Amino acid sequence: MYTLKRQMIALKFALNQEKQETKDMLKIYHKYTQRQASDSEIKAANQQFFDLLKGVGLGVFAILPFAPITIPILIKVASSVGVELLPSAFISSNTRSNKKNNK
């Protein structure tokens, strides 16, 4: 029971982080339309946009039958071939540092 509660809290924090990053992305794109955004801001906004697309892509699989089984399998297979399907907020800091060290 404690593990489930801890996982739900981690999910809540990850979703809040994605929400804030998406709001920041939209603000940067708004600044871009007024020609006030820097190149580094646009790069960060584009990275968040790709994270958003990853989440939408996984959402499609969530409506399929046996989604609780197929989604973890897809994530595991994708990570074994070097493709990250999860948005950055859902990746633990240990996993990020291990991937950076392996590159």
N, CA and C of each residue as an Amber inpcrd file, in Angstrom:
protein
   309
   0.8280000  -1.1930000   0.0000000   0.0000000   0.0000000   0.0000000
   0.8710000   1.2540000   0.0000000   1.9600000   1.2230000   0.7710000
   2.8650000   2.3620000   0.8420000   3.5320000   2.6150000  -0.5100000
   3.8770000   1.5520000  -1.2150000   4.5180000   1.6820000  -2.5160000
   3.5720000   2.3240000  -3.5240000   2.3070000   1.9300000  -3.5110000
   1.3280000   2.5080000  -4.4190000   1.1640000   3.9990000  -4.1460000
   1.1000000   4.3680000  -2.8840000   0.9480000   5.7810000  -2.5270000
   2.1650000   6.5790000  -2.9940000   3.3450000   6.0150000  -2.8090000
   4.5730000   6.6900000  -3.2310000   4.6080000   6.8510000  -4.7560000
   4.1630000   5.8320000  -5.4830000   4.1270000   5.9130000  -6.9390000
   3.1130000   6.9350000  -7.4190000   1.9800000   7.0200000  -6.7480000
   0.9710000   8.0010000  -7.1300000   1.4610000   9.4240000  -6.8610000
   2.1900000   9.6240000  -5.7880000   2.7550000  10.9460000  -5.5000000
   3.8040000  11.3020000  -6.5460000   4.6330000  10.3290000  -6.9360000
   5.6320000  10.5710000  -7.9790000   4.9590000  10.9200000  -9.3020000
   3.8610000  10.2480000  -9.6200000   3.1080000  10.5420000 -10.8340000
   2.5350000  11.9520000 -10.7800000   2.0200000  12.3330000  -9.6230000
   1.4610000  13.6750000  -9.4570000   2.5280000  14.7410000  -9.7020000
   3.7250000  14.5400000  -9.1420000   4.8040000  15.5040000  -9.3400000
   5.2440000  15.5510000 -10.8020000   5.3130000  14.3970000 -11.4510000
   5.7100000  14.3560000 -12.8630000   4.6880000  15.0770000 -13.7360000
   3.4050000  14.8570000 -13.4580000   2.3660000  15.5400000 -14.2340000
   2.3810000  17.0420000 -13.9890000   2.6340000  17.4610000 -12.7620000
   2.7380000  18.8930000 -12.4630000   3.9230000  19.5140000 -13.1870000
   5.0420000  18.7840000 -13.2360000   6.2250000  19.2800000 -13.9270000
   5.9430000  19.4240000 -15.4290000   5.3050000  18.4260000 -16.0240000
   4.9580000  18.5000000 -17.4430000   4.0040000  19.6660000 -17.7100000
   3.0590000  19.8810000 -16.8040000   2.1060000  20.9800000 -16.9570000
   2.8330000  22.3190000 -16.9570000   3.7500000  22.5000000 -16.0210000
   4.4920000  23.7600000 -15.9380000   5.3970000  23.9480000 -17.1490000
   6.0630000  22.8850000 -17.5800000   6.9290000  22.9740000 -18.7490000
   6.1180000  23.3150000 -20.0080000   4.9160000  22.7880000 -20.1040000
   4.0740000  23.0740000 -21.2570000   3.6060000  24.5300000 -21.2380000
   3.2870000  25.0480000 -20.0580000   2.9160000  26.4670000 -19.9530000
   4.0820000  27.3520000 -20.3620000   5.2870000  26.9910000 -19.9050000
   6.4790000  27.7600000 -20.2830000   6.7130000  27.6910000 -21.7930000
   6.4830000  26.5190000 -22.3810000   6.6410000  26.3510000 -23.8190000
   5.7050000  27.3070000 -24.5680000   4.4540000  27.3710000 -24.1350000
   3.4910000  28.2420000 -24.8020000   3.8720000  29.7180000 -24.6610000
   4.4090000  30.0920000 -23.4970000   4.8650000  31.4730000 -23.3080000
   6.0230000  31.8010000 -24.2440000   6.9280000  30.8480000 -24.4140000
   8.0720000  31.0700000 -25.3080000   7.5980000  31.1910000 -26.7500000
   6.6600000  30.3330000 -27.1560000   6.1390000  30.4360000 -28.5180000
   5.4160000  31.7670000 -28.7290000   4.7510000  32.2440000 -27.6970000
   4.0970000  33.5560000 -27.7960000   5.1580000  34.6490000 -27.9790000
   6.2390000  34.5660000 -27.2050000   7.3390000  35.5260000 -27.3610000
   7.9510000  35.4280000 -28.7550000   8.0120000  34.2080000 -29.2820000
   8.5850000  34.0120000 -30.6160000   7.7510000  34.7190000 -31.6820000
   6.4430000  34.7080000 -31.5260000   5.5940000  35.3830000 -32.5100000
   5.8040000  36.8890000 -32.4960000   6.3220000  37.3900000 -31.3810000
   6.6160000  38.8160000 -31.2760000   8.1000000  39.1030000 -31.4950000
   8.8350000  38.0810000 -31.9460000  10.2830000  38.1620000 -32.2180000
  11.0800000  38.5920000 -30.9970000  10.7250000  38.0490000 -29.8290000
  11.4240000  38.3880000 -28.5920000  12.0810000  37.1720000 -27.9400000
  11.9840000  36.0020000 -28.5220000  12.5340000  34.7910000 -27.9250000
  13.9480000  34.5400000 -28.4450000  14.8010000  34.0710000 -27.5520000
  16.1650000  33.7430000 -27.9490000  16.2240000  32.3330000 -28.5440000
  17.3450000  32.0220000 -29.1570000  17.5120000  30.6910000 -29.7550000
  17.4660000  29.5870000 -28.7050000  18.0480000  29.8410000 -27.5380000
  18.0450000  28.8160000 -26.4870000  16.6300000  28.5790000 -25.9570000
  15.8310000  29.6380000 -25.8760000  14.4450000  29.4800000 -25.4430000
  13.6450000  28.6700000 -26.4610000  13.8570000  28.9430000 -27.7310000
  13.1590000  28.1900000 -28.7790000  13.5760000  26.7280000 -28.7440000
  14.8490000  26.4720000 -28.5090000  15.3270000  25.0890000 -28.4310000
  14.6530000  24.3550000 -27.2620000  14.5520000  25.0260000 -26.1130000
  13.8920000  24.4160000 -24.9520000  12.4000000  24.2020000 -25.2170000
  11.7630000  25.1460000 -25.8700000  10.3390000  25.0100000 -26.1860000
  10.1040000  23.8650000 -27.1580000  10.9780000  23.7280000 -28.1380000
  10.8430000  22.6250000 -29.0910000  11.0380000  21.2750000 -28.4120000
  11.9780000  21.2070000 -27.4730000  12.1900000  19.9620000 -26.7240000
  10.9440000  19.5900000 -25.9270000  10.3130000  20.5760000 -25.3100000
   9.0840000  20.3170000 -24.5660000   7.9590000  19.9010000 -25.5020000
   7.9230000  20.4830000 -26.6870000   6.9020000  20.1010000 -27.6620000
   7.0560000  18.6300000 -28.0420000   8.3030000  18.1720000 -28.2120000
   8.5300000  16.7590000 -28.5210000   8.1280000  15.8730000 -27.3430000
   8.3650000  16.3370000 -26.1190000   7.9050000  15.6020000 -24.9330000
   6.3830000  15.4930000 -24.9280000   5.7310000  16.5610000 -25.3050000
   4.2640000  16.5700000 -25.3660000   3.7570000  15.5610000 -26.3990000
   4.4300000  15.4930000 -27.5300000   4.0580000  14.5230000 -28.5580000
   4.2750000  13.0840000 -28.0840000   5.3140000  12.8660000 -27.2970000
   5.5400000  11.5290000 -26.7300000   4.3660000  11.1170000 -25.8460000
   3.9100000  12.0390000 -25.0150000   2.7760000  11.7540000 -24.1350000
   1.5090000  11.4710000 -24.9010000   1.2870000  12.2130000 -25.9570000
   0.0990000  11.9920000 -26.7880000   0.1990000  10.6260000 -27.4710000
   1.3880000  10.2860000 -27.9150000   1.5900000   8.9890000 -28.5630000
   1.2980000   7.8270000 -27.6310000   1.7200000   7.9360000 -26.3810000
   1.4120000   6.8890000 -25.4110000  -0.0660000   6.8710000 -25.0560000
  -0.7090000   8.0260000 -25.1330000  -2.1470000   8.0930000 -24.8600000
  -2.9610000   7.2850000 -25.8540000  -2.4670000   7.1980000 -27.0730000
  -3.1520000   6.3930000 -28.0890000  -3.1420000   4.9280000 -27.6800000
  -2.0100000   4.4630000 -27.1590000  -1.9150000   3.0660000 -26.7340000
  -2.7650000   2.7870000 -25.4950000  -3.0760000   3.8170000 -24.7190000
  -3.8460000   3.6200000 -23.4880000  -5.2790000   3.1800000 -23.7620000
  -5.8020000   3.4700000 -24.9510000  -7.1750000   3.0690000 -25.2520000
  -7.2640000   1.6620000 -25.8390000  -6.1290000   1.0690000 -26.1410000
  -6.1190000  -0.2840000 -26.6980000  -6.3970000  -1.3150000 -25.6170000
  -6.9310000  -2.4640000 -25.9970000  -7.1060000  -3.5370000 -25.0160000
  -5.7420000  -3.9950000 -24.4860000  -5.6930000  -4.4270000 -23.2740000
  -4.4740000  -4.9050000 -22.6120000  -3.4160000  -3.8110000 -22.4890000
  -3.8210000  -2.5480000 -22.4090000  -2.8820000  -1.4310000 -22.2880000
  -1.9640000  -1.5480000 -21.0720000  -2.4520000  -2.0210000 -19.9090000
  -1.5300000  -2.1450000 -18.7740000  -0.3880000  -3.1260000 -19.0310000
  -0.5660000  -3.9810000 -20.0050000   0.4950000  -4.9320000 -20.3500000
   1.3330000  -4.4070000 -21.5110000   0.6810000  -3.8620000 -22.5320000
   1.4070000  -3.4640000 -23.7400000   2.2590000  -2.2110000 -23.5600000
   1.8080000  -1.2430000 -22.8010000   2.5760000  -0.0070000 -22.6350000
   3.9150000  -0.2610000 -21.9430000   3.9650000  -0.9830000 -20.8150000
   5.2790000  -1.2450000 -20.2150000   6.2010000  -2.0520000 -21.1380000
   5.6260000  -2.9660000 -21.9030000   6.4440000  -3.7460000 -22.8400000
   7.0110000  -2.8350000 -23.9230000   6.1770000  -1.9430000 -24.4600000
   6.6550000  -0.9980000 -25.4720000   7.7710000  -0.1150000 -24.9350000
   7.6140000   0.3730000 -23.7240000   8.6210000   1.2460000 -23.1210000
   9.9260000   0.4860000 -22.9210000   9.8350000  -0.7410000 -22.4520000
  11.0290000  -1.5530000 -22.2050000  11.7580000  -1.8730000 -23.5130000
  11.0110000  -2.2890000 -24.5340000  11.6240000  -2.6180000 -25.8230000
  12.2470000  -1.3750000 -26.4540000  11.5480000  -0.2650000 -26.3830000
  12.0710000   0.9720000 -26.9670000  13.3540000   1.4190000 -26.2670000
  13.3900000   1.3280000 -24.9470000  14.5970000   1.7450000 -24.2320000
  15.7650000   0.8080000 -24.4970000  15.4720000  -0.4690000 -24.7820000
  16.5650000  -1.4050000 -25.0720000  17.2150000  -1.1230000 -26.4300000
  16.4880000  -0.4890000 -27.3430000  17.0690000  -0.1170000 -28.6340000
  17.4660000   1.3530000 -28.6840000  17.3660000   2.0500000 -27.5550000
  17.8430000   3.4190000 -27.4660000  16.8290000   4.4950000 -27.7990000
  15.5460000   4.1680000 -27.7970000  14.4910000   5.1470000 -28.0640000
  13.7490000   5.4050000 -26.7680000  13.5870000   6.6770000 -26.4180000
  12.8850000   7.0350000 -25.1870000  11.4600000   7.4390000 -25.5170000
  10.4900000   6.6720000 -25.0260000   9.0780000   6.9490000 -25.2890000
   8.4380000   7.8360000 -24.2360000   9.0020000   7.8650000 -23.0470000
   8.4060000   8.6430000 -21.9650000   8.8470000  10.0930000 -22.0190000
   7.9460000  11.0230000 -21.6810000   8.3550000  12.4220000 -21.5560000
   9.4030000  12.5790000 -20.4580000  10.1780000  13.6430000 -20.5340000
  11.3140000  13.8180000 -19.6260000  10.9100000  13.8720000 -18.1560000
   9.7380000  14.3490000 -17.8380000   9.3160000  14.4430000 -16.4370000
   9.0790000  13.0700000 -15.8110000   8.8660000  12.0520000 -16.6160000
   8.5900000  10.7210000 -16.1030000   9.8360000   9.8570000 -16.0010000
  10.9730000  10.3930000 -16.3890000  12.2200000   9.6480000 -16.3080000
  12.9110000  10.0410000 -15.0100000  13.3030000   9.0480000 -14.2180000
  13.9400000   9.3460000 -12.9370000  15.3260000   9.9280000 -13.1680000
  15.8270000  10.6580000 -12.2010000  17.1490000  11.2830000 -12.3320000
  18.2520000  10.2310000 -12.4320000  18.0760000   9.0640000 -11.8020000
  19.0670000   7.9960000 -11.9180000  19.1550000   7.4920000 -13.3480000
  18.0270000   7.3410000 -13.9930000  18.0050000   6.8620000 -15.3720000
  18.6460000   7.8800000 -16.2950000  18.3680000   9.1550000 -16.0750000
  18.9650000  10.2110000 -16.9160000  20.4760000  10.2080000 -16.7870000
  21.0040000  10.1280000 -15.5600000  22.4490000  10.1700000 -15.3800000
  23.1160000   8.9290000 -15.9500000  22.4760000   7.7660000 -15.8590000
  23.0440000   6.5510000 -16.4400000  23.0960000   6.6590000 -17.9520000
  22.0870000   7.2080000 -18.5790000  22.0740000   7.3470000 -20.0290000
  23.1220000   8.3410000 -20.4940000  23.3280000   9.4370000 -19.7440000
  24.3520000  10.4120000 -20.1020000  25.7360000   9.7940000 -19.9850000
  25.9570000   8.9680000 -18.9570000  27.2620000   8.3460000 -18.7720000
  27.5450000   7.3050000 -19.8300000  26.5110000   6.6450000 -20.3590000
  26.6940000   5.6170000 -21.3790000  26.9830000   6.2100000 -22.7510000
  26.6600000   7.4740000 -22.9710000  26.8780000   8.0920000 -24.2850000
  28.3070000   8.4820000 -24.4930000
